[in-house]
Amino acid sequence: MLDVNGISELHHERFGLKPRVFAAPGRVNIIGEHTDYADGFVMPAAIDFATFAAISPRDDGRIEIRSENYQDSVAYERNGLPRQQIGHWSDYPVGILAVLHEEGMEIPAFSLTLQGDVPVGAGLSSSAAVEVSTMAAVLSLINVEIPLPRMAQLCRRAENGYVGASTGIMDQFIACCGAENHALLLDCRSLEYRLAPIPPDLSLVISNTMVKHAHAGGEYNTRRAEVEEGTEILRRHRPEIRKLRDATIADLEKWGDEMPPDVLKRVRHVITENERTVAAADALERGDLETLGRLMYAAHASYRDDFEASCREADAMVELASKEEGCIGARLTGGGFGGCTVNLVKAACARQFAANLQRRYREVTGIDADVYLCRASAGAHEVEA
């Protein structure tokens, strides 16, 4: 866990002023994969891995940003920031400054220290944690308040437009609006959301398959194209279908035979995943963990069979998890073709679950998996040192 006093002291020693410190969390998506670009529903939770941003003003007209994780710093005149990304870790915080400038805000001189413990490369959205914590810190310095959903939109704009990463709104939204002991059901079209309570006796256990298939980027683009192709076929019959969010299984039963087999499967996944995601939030609100677990396993099966975005190792990890004591539900989370599984586990069983899963996964695959025990945590907020 990060130590707020530690980053405050490091910042003070380097820059000579006691900073204000802001935190933004990583996230895990409990259910709802490849529904975001169909204007559908996702249900992530913020986790207790985060990025801290410590900030203090300067009087020399410069901006200096220090990353404790990279043990590296960048410095610019406040009016001389790079106009485009340079392929460096600093693109993320500098992209935030670029977007705030576009919004008509005058960026002052300041010192910023970043430090995070969101595992990089595990699909837990370390980049959004950097973006959101940076924005919260800079807004505090210029004494501007922005509604959290709007802050999420601006952070996404920085990642899409400045950094050049094509992402949806989920990562930044949950980093801004997450709540302790809650998942968040997000409507990716309207950005309306509701919080669904996660019982305090449940743990979020995130298991990294340690697999990242080299072709994942191309496969992702192919899946998106197939979803669009299927949407267009349905739209010919029902012009009010803007995105697959607007389509139903009944539509698929009527006109699915017009689709190539792979397109039909991709469309079926997205339509049924939207239904499962809303049903999962309803189940959480009722405290119906049996239904929630069933929906998670069904989501994984759909991801594996219809969207065909799982892999042998992830399937093995979900299967192994399902046999462990205290496991409510498990599924592959994230963009697919490797990455992490998310497991809802009774807290009393979580440590033994993690140890058993690591051991049995190693026996089956020969791979040593990283396993993280998490809880649902708050979104962006100031932290007192």
N, C-alpha and C positions, 0 to 999 in steps of 0.2 A: 504493500500500500504506500502511496505517496505521502510524504511528510511536508505539510504546509510550512512548518517552521524551517525545514531544511531549505526549501526553495526561497523563502523570504530572506534567510541569512545569506545564501549564495548571491542573491540579487543585491542585497545591501553591501556585501563585501566588494562586489564588482563595480557597482554604480554609485554607491555612497548615500543612497536614500532607501528608507523603508518603503516597500511597495504595497499596493493593494494586490490581492491574489484572487483569481477567478478560476473555476474548474468547469470542465465540460467532459461528459462521459463517453466511453465507447458504447457499443450496442450489440445486441444479438437479436435476430429476427426469429420470433417464436413460430410464426406461420405466415404464409403469404409470399410465395416466390414467383417472380416474373409476372406479377400482377400490377406493378407500379406503372409501367409504360402502357398498360391497358386501362388506365384511369381507375384501377381497382382499389383493393384494400390490402393493407399490410398490418401486422401486429408485432412490432419490436418491443424490446425493453431496454432501457439504459442499464448499464452494468457498472459495478464498482471498480473498474479500471478507468482512468481518466487522464486528461492533460491539464496541468496547471499553467496559468499565464500570470506572471508577476510583472507589474507595470509601475513606472514612476516617470514624472516629467523631466525634461532636460531644458536647458536654456541656451544651447549652442546651435540650434537649428538642425540637429541631426537626429536620425532614427537608428538605433542599434538594436538588433534582435539576436539573442543568444539562445542556442539549443543546447541544453545540458545532455540530452541523449546523444547528439552528434558531436558534442564537444567542439562546437563551431559557432562562429558569429558572422553576421553581415552588418554593414553600416552604410547609410546613404544620407545625403542631404534630404531634408524632408520634402523638398520640391524636386528631387531628382531620383525618384523611385523608378525601377525598371518598368517600362510600358508593357512588357509581355514576359511570359515565363522564361526562365533560363535553365530549367531542368535540374533544380536544386531544391533541397528541403525547404528553403525559405520562400519558394513560390506560394506555399499555402498561406502563411501569414501576410506576405506582401500582396497576394491576391485579394485578401480582405481589405487592405488599405486602398487598393485600386477601386474596389466596388464602393466603398464609403465615399471616396473622392467623386466617383460618378454620381453618387446620390447628393452631391452638393455640400458635403461636409469638409471642413478644413482640417487637415490632419496635422496635429502639433508635433513638436519634437518629443521623443520619449525613448526610454529604455525598456525592453521587454525580454523577460527570461521565460523560456518554455521548458517544461519537463513533464514527461508522461510515462505511464506504465501500461498503456494499451498495447498488447502484443502486435508488432508490425508484421503484416503479411498473413495474419490469421483470419482476415475477413471480419474484424471487429470494429472497423471504421476508425482507425487512428487518425486519418486525415480530417474527418469531420470534427473530431475532438479538438484538434489544433485550430481549425477554422473558427469554431464557435467560441472557444476560450479566448482566442485573440480578439474576436469582435466584441465580446463582453468587456474585455479589459480596455480596449480603445474607446468604446462608447462611454465607459465610466470616466475616462480622462477628459473627454470633451463634454461630459454632462448631458448626453443625449440618451433618451429612452426610446426603444423600438419594441413593439409587441413581439413576443417570442416567435410566433409563426412567420412574421415578416423577417425577423432575423435569420430564420432557417432558409427562407427564400434567397436572401442576399448571400448567405454562405454558399448555398448551392450554386448561385450565379458565379461566385468566385472560382469554385472548383470546375464548373463547366466552361466558363468563358476565359478565365485567366490561366488556370492550371491546364485546362484542356482535357479533363477527364469527364467522360460521359456518364453521369450518375443521375439517379432519381433524387427525390426530395427526402426519402426516408431517413437517411443517415443524419443529415443536419437537423431534421425535424425532431427526432427523438433526442438528439444531443441538447436541443433547446428546451423541449417540452416534457421530457421524461419525468416520472414521479417515483419516489421511493415506494417499493413494494407494489408496483403496478406495471402492467403492460399497457401499451397504447394502441388502440385501433385507429388507424389513420385512413381517411378517405383521400386517396391521392388526386382526385379531381377537385373537390371543394376545399381540401385541407381542413375540413371539420374532423374533430377527433373526440374520442372518449377514453377514459382510463378504466381499466379492468383490474380489480385487485388480485394480486398473487398472494396466496396464503403465506404467512410468515414461516410456516413449517416446511416450505418447499425451497429447494436450492435450484439455481440455474447452473448446470454443469455443461461446460463447453469443451468438446473433445476435438482436437485437431488431427485429422487423418494424416497430416504431413504430406499430402499428395496435392500437387498442382499440375494438372495436365497442360502440356505446352500448347495444345490446340484450343484451349478454353476460349480465348478471345474470338477466334473465328467461329467456333460453335455458337457462342453467344449471339454474334451478329446473324448467323443463319437462323437461330431460333426466333429472333425478333422479326426477321423477314417473313418467316413462316406464319407467325402470329398476324402480321399485317396482311398477308395474302388471304388468310382465313377470314379476317375481319371484312375485307373488301367483298368477298363472296357473299357473306351474310348481309352486307350493306345493300347489295343489289336488290335484295328482297325486302329489307326493312331499312329504308334510308335514314331513319332516326338512330341507327346504330353508329355512333361516332367512334367508339372504341369497344373492345370486347366486354368491358364493364356493362355495356347495355344489352348484351346478348344473353340468351338463356339456353339451357339444355334442350328445351323444346325447339328452339331455333336450329340447334345442331341436329336434332332428330329429323327435322323437315328437310334441311338443305346440306347436311354434312356429306352426303354422297356425291356432292359436286366438288369436294375437296380432294386433293391428293392424300393418300393415307397418312403421311407424316404431318401434313398441315392439320388434318382432322384431329390427330392426337394432341398436337400443341394447343389447338383451340380448346379441346376438351379439358386439358389441364388448367388453363387459365380460368375458364368459366367455373369449373368445380372448385378450384382453389379459392376464388373469391367467395363462394358459398361457404367453404370450410372456415375461412378466416373470420367472417362475421359470426358464424356459429361458435367458433372457439372463444371469441370475446364474450358471447352470451353465456357460454358454459362457465367461464371464469367468474362472471358476475353472479352466477347461481351457486358457485362453489362445486360444480359438477366436474370433478377431476377425471372421472371415468370417461365421460364424453370427450373432454379435452384431449386425453391421451389417445383415444380412438381416432380423433381428427388429425392429430400429429402423425400417427402411423399411416393413415390414409394419405396425408399430404406427401409423405416420403414415397409411398408406392406410386402415386401419380407423377411425382418428380422423376422417379426411376423409369416407369413404364410408358407414360404418355409424353412427358417432356424430354425424356431420355437425357437427363443432365446429371445423373448420379455416376458412380463408378464402383468398381468391385470393392474397393477398400471402405468406402462410405456405407455401402450396403452391409458389409460385414460388421462395421461398427454399430450401426443401428440394430442389427439382429442381435449382437452380443449384449447391447444395452438393454434390450427388451426382456432379456432373461435374468437381469440382475434385480435383487430385492430392492424395493423402494422406487423403481423407475415407473413414472406415470406415463411418459411418452418420450419419443425420440424421433429425430428426423435430420436430414441434411439441410443445412441453412446456408444462405448466401447464393452466389451466382451459379454454383454448380461445378461439376467436373473435378471434384476434390474439395478441399477446404475443411470446414468444421461441421460437426453435428451439434445440435442443441438438445439437451436432455433435461426434462423436469423430474426432479428426484426428491423424495422425502429427505428433509434436512438431516434427520438422524442417521440416514443411510449414506449420505453423500460421500463421505471420505472413503468408506469401504467400496462404494460403487466406483469411484474414480480409480482406486488401486486395482480392483478386479478388472475393470475395463482396460486399463493400460496393459495389464499382464496378459489378458486373453487376446487382445488385439495384437500384441507382439507375437503370441504363439501362432495366430492365424496368418498374419501378414509379414512378420519379421520386422515390423516398423515400430519404433518407439514414439508413441503419441504424446503430445502435450495436452494436459487436461487442466482446465481452470474452473475452480469453484467460485461462483459469483452469486450476487443477489441483485434484485432490481433496485436501481438507485435513482437519485434525483438528476434532473437536467441541469443546465448551466446555472451557476450561482456563485456568489462571492464567498470566499473561505477566509475565516479569521485566523490570522497567525498568532 
